[in-house]
Amino acid sequence: MGNPSPGYSLTLRVETPASITVTSELAAAVGAAGGSVTALDVVESTHVGMVVDVSCNTSDAEHGERIRSSLDGLEGVEVRKVSDRTFLMHLGGKLEVNPKVALRNRDDLSRAYTPGVARVCQAIAANKDDARRLTVKRNTIAVVTDGSAVLGLGNIGPEAALPVMEGKAALFKQFAGVDAWPVCLDTQDIEEIIQVVKAIAPVYGGVNLEDIAAPRCFEIERRLRDELDIPVFHDDQHGTAIVTLAALKNALKVVGKKIEDVHIVVSGVGAAGHAIIQLLIASGARNIVACGRQGAVHQGQDHTDPHRIWLAENTNQDNFDGTLHEAMTGADVFIGVSAPNVLEEQHIEAMADDAIVFAMANPDPEVDPIAAGRHAAVVATGRSDFPNQINNVLAFPGFFRGLLDAHVSDITDPMLVAAAEAIANRVSDEELHPGFIIPSVFDPRVAGDVAAAVVNAAQSN
């Protein structure tokens, strides 16, 4: 059984006798079953009984049932109802559309709609660029997926992907004021996806590609960047790369090493791994070994995928041909964007002194962070329950805010590097230590810093 998590948060409505000790007894019963109480709310009270809402975090659905049984086992206590708080949050979706202008009378209506709107339409017909100024295109992006590589869930389809895309859109608005809308496509054909996105592009100021499986995602992004006049950003690649580089910059400060000198091992050569390696090289890294399921990528292998060919030509300068485990010996940095539990403690112990370990597979990292911490100087994961969470939300809201503000259509390496530097610089020298190399996802200053850095980089090109 894992640790209790807000992702499995329940509220149990419990009928109890009237007693001054009943709430403490309820809390004790939840604790005895391994749950973590987050709230106890009395919703009804009479001289003979009470109704109490017991909110608690559990580890999974079966754990929730054990907590229910523990409460039911108390004398005089009956659980009326169990509500899953995560499902309740998603009830009816997490987004809505609200007008920005008041429609109070005929005068307002005549300007917002007919007949006044016709003049605005004619202005855009005469100059399509005015759509960026006079419509939602100015501040709206499409969050596009085919549902083929969702979180750690895999190919679950467009309907099942929608809650994730809604959440992504909510984060865009919450952190950077960017209006975003989910576009979940019922096709996994490359040409169909490209044509649909091109067809809906007039409404949007940018496209955020999300959870599209490799290698299709590479071709889709490349083609859309070539064929559209708005920026196209694949967050699984470039958002991950930005935040990884930001964390690495600060981790290297902690251990007193330079990016051009360190030996880096990357586990995972899909979308995220490929983008991370590209950005590391753009930032000066020289010694990178990329490992897939068959071990190190190197020249001389029979690669047909152009991205594997690029990795073979641009990494692994010594043409090392061993396994991931063998590659770890003497490495300064490990970056994992692959699969759970591919490393053991002994492999971290075999790394160089003052090693850096980024085990970012979710929900279970490549190596136990606690075990890694016994040997590495800095450890980071993608999880929120360990220090140094490497989370894309630090990058994508501010990055798109900057793209929209700069009115650019192309995304360049200098923009990505500038965004990473802005995130890294949000951690001051006084704050920086092995347990704090990356700012909190709730730091309200990060998105603005990233946006400004992107605008500056765009204007410098």
C-alpha positions, 0 to 999 in steps of 0.5 A, spaced: 500 500 500 502 506 498 502 513 502 495 516 502 494 522 497 490 527 495 488 524 489 484 518 493 481 523 497 474 521 500 469 524 504 465 519 508 458 522 511 457 518 518 451 518 522 454 518 530 451 518 537 451 525 540 458 525 544 463 530 546 468 525 544 465 522 537 470 526 532 476 524 536 474 517 535 472 518 528 479 521 527 482 515 531 478 510 526 481 513 520 488 513 523 488 506 525 486 504 518 492 508 515 488 514 512 490 521 513 484 526 516 484 532 512 477 535 515 471 533 520 465 537 519 459 537 523 453 538 518 447 536 523 446 535 530 441 533 535 440 531 542 441 524 540 445 524 534 450 528 529 452 527 522 459 528 520 463 529 514 469 525 515 474 527 509 481 523 508 486 521 504 487 514 502 492 510 498 487 507 493 480 505 492 481 498 496 484 502 502 478 507 502 473 501 503 478 499 509 477 506 512 469 505 511 469 498 515 473 501 520 468 507 521 462 502 521 465 498 526 465 503 531 459 502 536 453 506 534 456 509 527 453 508 520 457 510 514 451 513 510 455 515 503 462 515 501 464 521 496 470 521 491 472 528 492 477 527 485 470 525 481 466 531 485 471 536 482 471 533 475 463 533 475 461 537 469 468 538 467 473 544 470 472 549 465 466 554 462 466 560 458 464 567 460 463 573 456 468 579 457 463 584 456 456 586 459 450 585 454 445 589 458 441 593 453 440 594 446 446 598 445 450 593 448 447 588 443 448 592 437 455 593 438 457 586 440 453 583 435 449 585 429 449 590 426 455 593 429 459 586 429 459 587 421 464 592 421 469 588 425 468 582 420 469 587 414 476 589 417 478 582 419 476 580 412 481 586 409 486 584 414 486 577 417 492 579 422 487 584 425 484 577 428 489 577 433 487 584 435 480 584 435 478 576 437 479 571 442 485 569 437 489 574 441 489 570 448 487 563 446 490 557 445 488 550 443 490 544 447 490 538 442 491 531 443 489 524 440 489 521 447 495 516 445 500 517 450 496 520 456 500 521 463 502 514 465 496 511 462 498 510 455 493 510 449 486 511 452 483 515 447 480 522 446 474 522 451 478 519 456 484 524 455 479 530 456 479 531 463 487 532 463 486 537 457 481 540 461 486 541 467 492 543 462 487 549 460 485 551 467 493 551 469 494 556 463 489 560 465 490 560 473 498 561 472 499 566 466 492 568 464 492 564 457 485 562 455 486 555 453 481 550 450 481 542 450 481 539 442 481 532 443 481 528 436 478 522 434 483 520 430 491 518 430 492 518 423 498 523 422 495 527 416 488 527 419 491 530 425 495 535 421 489 537 417 484 538 423 489 543 427 490 547 420 483 547 419 481 550 426 487 554 427 484 561 425 481 561 432 487 560 436 493 564 437 497 558 438 497 550 439 499 546 445 500 539 443 499 534 448 500 527 450 501 524 443 505 518 442 512 518 439 514 518 434 508 521 431 508 527 435 515 529 432 512 529 425 506 532 427 509 538 430 514 539 425 509 539 419 504 544 423 510 549 425 512 549 417 505 550 415 502 554 420 503 562 422 502 561 429 507 557 434 506 550 435 509 547 442 509 540 444 509 540 452 511 533 453 518 535 449 519 542 450 516 544 457 519 538 460 526 540 457 525 547 459 524 545 466 529 539 466 535 544 464 532 549 469 533 544 475 540 542 472 543 549 472 541 550 479 543 542 481 550 544 478 551 550 482 550 546 488 555 541 487 560 546 483 560 543 476 559 545 469 555 543 464 560 542 459 564 538 463 559 533 466 558 526 464 550 525 463 546 519 462 539 520 459 534 514 460 528 514 455 529 516 448 522 518 446 519 525 445 521 528 452 528 525 452 530 527 445 528 534 447 532 534 453 538 532 450 537 537 444 536 543 449 542 540 453 547 540 447 544 547 446 546 549 453 553 547 452 553 539 454 558 535 451 558 528 454 551 525 453 549 518 453 542 516 451 539 509 453 533 506 450 530 499 452 536 496 448 542 500 452 546 506 449 544 509 443 551 509 438 553 509 431 553 503 428 546 501 430 541 500 424 537 506 426 531 507 421 528 513 426 531 519 424 531 521 431 535 515 433 539 517 427 540 524 430 541 522 437 547 517 435 550 522 431 550 528 436 551 524 443 555 518 445 562 521 443 566 515 445 561 510 442 559 506 448 555 500 447 553 498 454 547 497 458 544 503 462 546 500 468 553 500 465 553 507 463 551 509 470 558 508 472 562 514 473 556 518 471 555 525 474 548 526 472 542 521 471 536 524 467 530 519 467 524 520 463 523 512 462 520 507 466 519 505 474 524 502 477 530 501 472 535 502 477 537 500 484 541 503 489 547 500 487 547 504 480 547 510 484 552 508 488 557 507 482 556 514 480 561 520 480 562 523 487 557 529 488 552 526 483 545 529 481 539 524 480 533 526 476 528 520 476 522 523 473 518 517 471 511 518 474 507 516 478 513 511 480 520 514 478 526 510 475 529 509 482 527 510 489 528 517 491 530 515 498 535 510 496 538 515 491 539 520 496 543 516 500 549 516 495 547 522 490 548 530 492 542 532 489 535 528 487 529 530 484 523 527 481 516 529 478 512 527 484 509 532 489 511 528 495 518 529 494 523 535 494 525 538 488 519 536 483 520 537 476 514 540 473 512 542 467 507 547 470 513 552 471 514 552 464 508 552 459 503 557 462 509 563 462 512 560 455 505 561 452 504 568 455 511 570 452 509 567 445 502 571 445 505 577 447 511 577 442 506 575 437 511 570 434 510 564 430 516 560 431 519 557 437 527 557 437 532 554 442 534 561 445 527 562 447 527 555 450 534 556 454 531 563 456 525 560 459 530 555 463 534 561 465 528 565 468 526 559 472 532 557 475 534 564 477 527 565 481 531 561 486 536 565 489 543 564 492 540 564 499 535 559 498 539 554 493 541 548 497 540 540 495 533 540 497 531 546 493 533 547 486 527 549 483 521 554 485 515 552 487 509 551 482 505 556 486 510 561 486 506 567 482 512 570 480 515 564 475 510 565 469 511 572 469 519 571 469 518 566 463 514 570 459 518 576 459 524 572 458 521 569 452 519 576 449 526 578 450 529 572 446 524 573 441 526 580 440 533 579 440 533 574 434 
